[in-house]
């Protein structure tokens, strides 16, 4: 009789729906946990990118970076190179070829969207004025972070845009520095744009008629390797020396050669 009473009580409890799945947690709790974890990881990534940009900020500086000894080394490299060839080599270094304002504003928009996600629980959504102020503050953080840290801004600039701006600036530098006015059309520009991370070698018509663009690859790679290693001077010297090898093969030095363009390194912010 006692067994029947116990079974009846058991069946009543079962029918009342008080059962819980032992060993199984609420799926909603896992989703919430995963969301918090993803948000935390995203915040860590953003902070790490900003810290990396702080550490790498000198890689984007040209003015004031080279010491007097560095400038002398580059000058000596140009002089030595032009003793091997009739070519006229002019290296130009700029910190950036363009301000890339679209990248700055894109960062501002991304920070508004990202910040609204990361700090959504802290934003008073029921108060529109405070929501607007919060999002303006988030956008300002993205905007001014890009303005202060070029490496961070570079994340928001398309590679195709960087190439386009660097090539356009290189052509301007070629004509600005009179490399199209040499008697035998042997002017050569080694153009370095730090923000865009581009090295472009441009030769005048006389050079292009005999030197293929592939032959300048080693020159550009030499400059980029030096910059990546933290020494703009080493990169420039290596690039100039490599360019001299290419030019000496096709345009060796002659007794009648004269120095038509001063041996100098040109450095500017933009």
N, C-alpha and C positions, 0 to 999 in steps of 0.2 A: 504493500500500500504506500509506504514511504517513497519507494522508487517511482511510482506513478505520479505522486505529487511533485517530486523533483523534476520529472520529465515535463510535466505540465507547466511548471514555472519556467523551465528552460525554453520551451516553445513560445511562451508569452513574451519573454525577453527578446527572442529572435524576431517575432512578428512586430515588436515595437520599433524595430529598426535601430537599435542601439549599438549595432556591431560597428567596429572600425577595422580597417585593414591593417593588421599587425605587421610591422616592419616596413610600411609604406608611408612616406610623408606626403603632405599636401603639394601637388604639382605647382600650385601658385606660389608657394614659399620658395621653391627652387628657381622659378622664373624671376622672382624678386631678387634672390641672392645673385643670380647670374647677371641681372641688370646692374646691380650695385658693383659687382666685380668688374664688369665691362666698363662702367663709368669711371671707376677708380683707375683702371689700366689706361684708359684714354687720357685722363688727367696727367698720369705719370709720363706718358709719351709726349704730351705737349710741353710739360715742364722740362723734360730731358732735351727736347729740340731747342728750347729757349736757352738752356744752359750751354748746350753745344755751340749755339750761335754766339754766346758771350766769349767762349774760349777761342772760337775761330775768327773773331772780328778783325784781327790784324791781317788775315789773309786777303782782306778786301781793301786794304790801305796801300796807297802808292806814295802819296806825298808824306815826306818826313820819315819814311821807313828805311830808306837806304842811307847808310853812313857815308862820310866823305871817302872812306876807303872803298866802299862798294861802288860809288860813282866812278872812282878812278879805275877800278877793275873793269867796269863796263866800257869806259872810254878807251882803255888800253886794248880791250878785246876788239872794239870797232877798228881802231888804228891797225892792229895786227891783221885783222881780216882783210882790210882794204890794201894791204901790202901784197896780198895773194891774188887779187882780182881787180879788174877795172870797174866792178860794180860799186855802187854807192849805197851803203847800208845805213838805214835810219831806224832805230828802235823807238817805239812810242808806247808808253804805258798810261792807261787811264783807269781810274777806279771803277767807272761804269760808263757804258755807252748811252744809257738812257735812264731816266728816273723810274720808269715802269710804274706809273701811278695806278694802273689797273690792278697790279699785284697787291699794292697797299690796300686798296679798297676791297679787293677780294678777301684779304686777310681780315678786314674789319667785319665783313658779312659773316665769314666763317666763325669768327669769335662770338658774334651775336648768337648764331645758331648753336654752336658748340657749348657756349656758356649757359644758354637757356636750358640745355639738356643736363649739363653737369650740376648746375646749381638751381635746378627747377624747384626743389623743395624750399629754397630760401627766397625765391622771388614772390612777392605778394600779388598773385595773379588777379585777385579781386579788386586791386587798386590800379587802374590803367596808368595813372601818372607815374607811379613808382615803377611799374613794368617798363614804361618808356625810358625812364631815367636809368634803370638797371641795364637795359639793352644798349643805350647810348654809352654807358660806362664800359660795357663789354667790348663794343665796337672800338672805342677809343684805345683800349688796351691792345687790341690787335693792330690798329693803325700805327700807334706810336712805337710798339715793339718792332714792327717792320722798319720804321724810319730809323730806329736806333741800332738795329741788328741786321745788317745786310744778309747774313747767312740765313736768317729766318725769313726775310722777304723773298729770298731766292726760291723758297719752297712754293711760292705762289706765282712764279713766272714760268711760262711754258718754254721749253727748250727751243721750239721753232721761233718764238718771239726773241729769245736771247740771241740766237744765230742771226736773225734778220737785223737787229739793232747793231750788233757788233760788226757785221759786214758793211752796213751803211756808214758807220763811223770810220771804219778802216778806209773806205774810199775817200771820205772827206779828209782824213789825215794824209793820205797819199798826195792829194793835190795841194793841201794847205802847206805842206813842207817842201813843195817844189820837186818832188821826185819824178815828175813828168817832164822836167826841163833839162835833164842831162843830155849832153851832146849825142851820145850813142844809145840813148834810151835804156840805160842800165841801172836805173834807180830801183831799190828794193826796200820795202817797208816791212818791218817785223812789228806787228800791232798786237798789243796785249790788253785785253779788257777783263779786269779782275772779277767784277760782279757777274758778268756773263760767262766767265770761265772759258774764254775763247782766245786762241792765238791764231792770227791770220797773217800769212805772208803774201804780199802783193808785189809783183814785179812789173816794170814798165814793158812796153811792147817788145823792145829788143830782148828782154829776159824771157818773156812768155813764148817768144818764137822758138826758143831752144830748150827751155827748161819746163818739163811737165809738172803739173801740180802735185803729183804723187811724190816728187823728189823733195818737197818741202815738209812731208809728214814727219820725218825725223827731227826737223827743226822745231816744229810746233810741239812735238812730244817732249823734246828736251826742255823747252821753256816750262811746259805744264808740270813736268816732273820736279823741277826745281821749286816751283811755287807750292806744289803739294807737300814738298818736304820742308816748307817754311822759309825758303830763301829765294826771294825774287831775284837777287843779284846773281846767284848761281844759275838760275834758270835762264836769265838773259845772256850771261856769258856763254853758257852751253849752246843756246840757240844761235847766237852770233857766230860762234866757231863752226857750228854745223852748216850754217848758211854759207860761210866762207868756203867750205869744202865743195859745196854744190856749185857755187859761182866760179871757183877756180878751175873746175873741170870744163866749163863752157866758156868762161870769160877770164882767162888768166891775165895777170898783171902785165902791163907793157911799159917800156921806158917812157913813152910819150904820155902816159896817164897822168892826169892832174886831179886833185881833190876838189870836186865841184860843189860838194855839200859838206858843211862842217861836221866833224866827228863828234856827235853829241847824243845823249839820251834825253828824250822828251818825256816829262812826267806831268800829268794833270789829274785833277779830281774827276772831271768830265770832259 
